[in-house]
Amino acid sequence: MANWGILKENENLYIIINGMRARNIKNGEEHGPIEHIDHGRNSDELWIHFRDEEAGKRINRKMFKPFQGQFLELENALSNAAFIDLLREHGITKKRKNVSTKSRQSESQRVVTPSVDNIEGPRPTVPMREFKNSLEKKIGTFNVKIDNLQEAPEDFRCRAIDQDWVAEIKSSIRQAPGELVTKVPVMIPLNVATDPYQFQESMLDGVLYLIGGNHVVKACKELLEEEKENEEFRSYSNISADVFLGLSPEQAKMIGNHHNRKTTTKKVLFQDQVLQAREIYLKHREEGEDAWKETATIILGNLHERTYTKKSLSLVLSVASHEEDVFFQIERLFELWNSRNSMKDFPQQVPIYCT
């Protein structure tokens, strides 16, 4: 499908495809202004509804490209929910249900009932919505060969592997061999397929990227190599995996952070958060301070069973955004600390001085 954009004209918004107003394929006429937008049949599909039209148009969010410099912020939306939320500022909302033309009244007669959006109280946060949209890309749970599991490309990783923790897991398995109860999240490489609808079970026989559970998988691989003649460890040749397809680097990190939080594994430490935020800063800093910090907040939003905000992550974000020469020294401090205290947070109440 071709790229598409949105044109604002006389306070109305129109879909643009190939530089022209989108047309109704049934009658060839141009679609009218956008009336509202719903979620589609998958996590990347939007269902556009036009004024005075019933059917609407289904369109891929990821193919959006700003038209004539309008709506640049939409290109950075990581999910349908975020995309629709941004459009609300321009009067575009989700479809309103059960509105009968017979019951419409004049403004002077209408009794105004506050919508859910106007009622104070707990509401889904952006991180919660983003995480839910990431979960929609799960294909299912499968038993896969551990030899097929590889560390994901750097952009998709939550943190580096701690060999001391690998050794602890390996020692624990040796002392009490048994069936692995851990399910690890993995993703099918994007060069194999990019959409959940493209999934074929034969893809599980190829390389699968780990986005969580790297320590336990590495421990099992090393154990199998060291205990080749010991049948007691043969069961570790396979592992249960939650398989995802079409994850972005940001979504993969959210899934990985969630896995690390809910399992009895090495927790994501302060220094791990800073290093994740640093990667996001380097990748998104040209988009502006608010943009990269918002992305970091979303990705780190599944840690420690709490909702993070830019304010609550201010120390992490501040340390992550230091100049290159300063951050080089910070990394050295992290490495020195981890070599002696690999399971503990780097002290946060002590200022970091770099010279």
Summary of the structure (lengths in Angstrom):
residues: 355
radius of gyration: 24.3
end to end distance: 52.6
largest distance: 84.4
contacts: 961
relative contact order: 0.10
helix: 43%
strand: 18%
